[in-house]
Amino acid sequence: MEFQTESGHSETIFDINYHPTETNLLASCSYDGSVRVWDVSLNKLVSINDTTKQPPQSKFEKKIIYSCSWHPKLTKIAMCTVNGYLLVYDALKGKLLSSLAPKEGHPSYKVDWNKIEPKNILMTSVANAIFVIGVMDQPKCSQLTVQRWYTSPAPVFGCAWSPRDSTIFITGNKDGRVRIYDYSNIADGPIRTFEGHTKRVYNVIFNANLPNLIASGSDDRTIRIWDLNQTTSTSI
């Protein structure tokens, strides 16, 4: 049986995510500047979070949303834009709650809401940076601030928090490297760097059940599986 939904996005979809606890809710974000929420149990479009008609997105020609990530418990959703903004919406009401641009004008391709410590959101930037954004007033989520600014040797595209350790995160970079950071570490540099890809690493992810395993996808047309206890990878 083929799964089909109501007509939705008018342009390319860049990211989709299930809600961590409300598993019938699926969010999708698109080149068209919207994040749409679907109820997969009913095969129904639930809400449209249209960022194009109000600031900050309305002032830009391009309004692309490259990534979205759910709050671990609430129906709030974070999204990052081609213009370098982090936006937080009440996903079921289509209401903008807060916005922040640590590096306006520089695209952000990935956002990840910390599933263990929901006051922290991770955000990448092609301006050679990774940002840890603090959500200061939960559950309202109306106040965002840059908690940490990491400088990277290359533009950063992918990122992910560890599912088991609230301070560990990984990044995928234009120089083909996968870097591991510890937010609790005073030093701003990575604690480990993996080399293997020959082109840009666009996305990275932890294995939810085996958190020592991570996967990275690259423009070199390979997916590599890394064991944090080793230094080499397996190419798929």
Secondary structure as the mmCIF struct_conf table of DSSP 4:
data_model
#
loop_
_struct_conf.conf_type_id
_struct_conf.id
_struct_conf.beg_label_comp_id
_struct_conf.beg_label_asym_id
_struct_conf.beg_label_seq_id
_struct_conf.end_label_comp_id
_struct_conf.end_label_asym_id
_struct_conf.end_label_seq_id
BEND BEND1 SER A 7 SER A 7
BEND BEND2 SER A 10 GLU A 11
STRN STRN1 ILE A 13 TYR A 18
BEND BEND3 PRO A 20 THR A 21
TURN_TY1_P TURN_TY1_P1 THR A 23 ASN A 24
STRN STRN2 LEU A 25 SER A 30
TURN_TY1_P TURN_TY1_P2 TYR A 31 ASP A 32
BEND BEND4 GLY A 33 GLY A 33
STRN STRN3 SER A 34 ASP A 39
TURN_TY1_P TURN_TY1_P3 VAL A 40 ASN A 43
STRN STRN4 LYS A 44 ASP A 50
TURN_TY1_P TURN_TY1_P4 THR A 52 LYS A 53
BEND BEND5 GLN A 54 GLN A 54
TURN_TY1_P TURN_TY1_P5 PRO A 55 PRO A 56
HELX_RH_3T_P HELX_RH_3T_P1 GLN A 57 LYS A 59
BEND BEND6 PHE A 60 GLU A 61
STRN STRN5 ILE A 65 TRP A 70
BEND BEND7 PRO A 72 THR A 75
STRN STRN6 LYS A 76 THR A 81
TURN_TY1_P TURN_TY1_P6 VAL A 82 ASN A 83
BEND BEND8 GLY A 84 GLY A 84
STRN STRN7 LEU A 86 ASP A 90
TURN_TY1_P TURN_TY1_P7 ALA A 91 GLY A 94
STRN STRN8 LYS A 95 LEU A 100
TURN_TY1_P TURN_TY1_P8 PRO A 102 GLY A 105
BEND BEND9 HIS A 106 HIS A 106
STRN STRN9 VAL A 111 TRP A 113
BEND BEND10 LYS A 115 GLU A 117
TURN_TY1_P TURN_TY1_P9 PRO A 118 LYS A 119
STRN STRN10 ASN A 120 SER A 125
TURN_TY1_P TURN_TY1_P10 VAL A 126 ASN A 128
STRN STRN11 ALA A 129 VAL A 135
BEND BEND11 ASP A 137 ASP A 137
TURN_TY1_P TURN_TY1_P11 GLN A 138 LYS A 140
STRN STRN12 LEU A 144 THR A 151
BEND BEND12 PRO A 153 ALA A 154
STRN STRN13 VAL A 156 TRP A 161
BEND BEND13 PRO A 163 ARG A 164
TURN_TY1_P TURN_TY1_P12 SER A 166 THR A 167
STRN STRN14 ILE A 168 ASN A 173
TURN_TY1_P TURN_TY1_P13 LYS A 174 ASP A 175
BEND BEND14 GLY A 176 GLY A 176
STRN STRN15 ARG A 177 ASP A 182
TURN_TY1_P TURN_TY1_P14 TYR A 183 SER A 184
BEND BEND15 ILE A 186 ALA A 187
BEND BEND16 GLY A 189 GLY A 189
BEND BEND17 ILE A 191 ILE A 191
STRN STRN16 ARG A 192 GLU A 195
BEND BEND18 THR A 198 LYS A 199
STRN STRN17 VAL A 201 PHE A 206
BEND BEND19 ALA A 208 ASN A 209
TURN_TY1_P TURN_TY1_P15 PRO A 211 ASN A 212
STRN STRN18 LEU A 213 SER A 218
TURN_TY1_P TURN_TY1_P16 ASP A 219 ASP A 220
BEND BEND20 ARG A 221 ARG A 221
STRN STRN19 ILE A 223 ASP A 227
TURN_TY1_P TURN_TY1_P17 LEU A 228 ASN A 229
BEND BEND21 GLN A 230 THR A 231
STRN STRN20 SER A 233 SER A 235
#
